[in-house]
């Protein structure tokens, strides 16, 4: 809406930095946290906000290593989608675009030569 847009344009640097940080935090807080769907929000909060290592995060959310690795990947992918949406919706062009790196596909042996 126009009121929010005009407010965003008149923020000082400290207010703008806080606004950007809150945008990132909102993206994390909006992630799902279902018990049988990976506990994405809990993983992101423990690892990135509370600064726990992977083992501590895994114990905190109650997952085995085999469950944790794909759940963290899914959590990051969900975060990136929410972050990108909020980055545009909240008019935050200063925030970088994020993407989850994809492994290059292996070419058939005949194409590798």
C-alpha positions as CSV (number, residue, x, y, z in Angstrom):
1,X,0.0,0.0,0.0
2,X,1.1,3.6,-0.4
3,X,1.5,4.4,3.3
4,X,4.0,1.6,3.8
5,X,5.8,2.5,0.5
6,X,6.2,6.2,1.6
7,X,7.5,5.0,5.0
8,X,10.0,2.7,3.5
9,X,11.4,5.5,1.3
10,X,11.9,7.9,4.3
11,X,13.7,5.6,6.7
12,X,17.1,6.5,8.0
13,X,20.0,4.1,7.8
14,X,19.5,2.5,11.2
15,X,15.8,2.1,10.7
16,X,16.4,0.6,7.2
17,X,19.0,-1.9,8.6
18,X,16.5,-3.0,11.3
19,X,13.8,-3.3,8.6
20,X,16.0,-5.5,6.5
21,X,16.9,-7.7,9.4
22,X,13.3,-8.0,10.3
23,X,12.5,-9.1,6.7
24,X,15.0,-11.9,7.0
25,X,13.7,-12.9,10.5
26,X,10.2,-12.9,9.1
27,X,11.2,-15.2,6.3
28,X,12.6,-17.7,8.9
29,X,9.6,-17.3,11.2
30,X,7.2,-18.0,8.3
31,X,8.8,-21.4,7.5
32,X,6.9,-24.5,8.5
33,X,7.6,-26.3,11.7
34,X,5.6,-29.6,11.4
35,X,6.8,-32.5,13.4
36,X,6.7,-34.9,10.4
37,X,7.7,-32.3,7.7
38,X,11.2,-31.5,8.8
39,X,10.8,-28.8,11.5
40,X,12.2,-26.2,9.1
41,X,11.7,-23.2,11.3
42,X,13.3,-25.0,14.4
43,X,16.3,-26.0,12.3
44,X,16.8,-22.5,10.9
45,X,16.4,-20.8,14.3
46,X,18.7,-23.1,16.1
47,X,21.4,-23.1,13.4
48,X,21.4,-19.5,12.2
49,X,19.8,-17.4,15.1
50,X,21.0,-19.4,18.1
51,X,24.3,-20.2,16.4
52,X,24.3,-23.9,17.3
53,X,26.4,-26.3,15.3
54,X,24.9,-29.1,13.2
55,X,25.1,-31.7,16.0
56,X,23.5,-29.4,18.6
57,X,20.8,-28.4,16.1
58,X,20.0,-32.0,15.3
59,X,19.8,-32.9,19.0
60,X,17.6,-29.8,19.7
61,X,15.1,-30.7,17.0
62,X,15.2,-34.4,17.8
63,X,16.4,-35.8,14.5
64,X,18.9,-38.5,13.5
65,X,21.7,-37.5,11.2
66,X,20.0,-39.2,8.3
67,X,16.8,-37.2,8.9
68,X,18.6,-33.9,9.6
69,X,20.6,-33.5,6.4
70,X,17.6,-33.6,4.0
71,X,15.5,-31.6,6.4
72,X,18.1,-28.8,6.6
73,X,18.3,-28.7,2.8
74,X,14.5,-28.5,2.5
75,X,14.5,-25.8,5.2
76,X,17.0,-23.7,3.3
77,X,15.0,-24.1,0.1
78,X,11.8,-23.1,1.9
79,X,13.6,-20.1,3.5
80,X,14.9,-18.9,0.1
81,X,11.4,-19.0,-1.4
82,X,9.9,-17.0,1.5
83,X,12.9,-14.6,1.6
84,X,12.6,-13.9,-2.1
85,X,8.9,-13.2,-1.8
86,X,9.4,-10.9,1.2
87,X,12.4,-9.2,-0.4
88,X,10.2,-8.1,-3.2
89,X,7.0,-7.5,-1.2
90,X,8.8,-5.4,1.4
91,X,10.8,-3.5,-1.2
92,X,14.3,-4.6,-0.1
93,X,16.5,-4.4,-3.2
94,X,19.6,-4.1,-0.9
95,X,19.2,-7.8,0.1
96,X,20.9,-10.1,-2.3
97,X,19.0,-12.7,-4.3
98,X,19.5,-16.1,-2.9
99,X,19.5,-19.5,-4.6
100,X,20.2,-23.1,-3.5
101,X,23.2,-24.4,-5.5
102,X,22.4,-27.4,-7.7
103,X,24.9,-30.1,-8.3
104,X,25.9,-30.2,-12.0
105,X,24.4,-33.1,-13.8
106,X,26.7,-35.8,-14.9
107,X,27.0,-36.1,-18.6
108,X,27.1,-39.5,-20.4
109,X,30.6,-40.8,-21.0
110,X,30.3,-40.1,-24.7
111,X,29.6,-36.4,-24.1
112,X,32.5,-36.0,-21.6
113,X,35.2,-36.4,-24.3
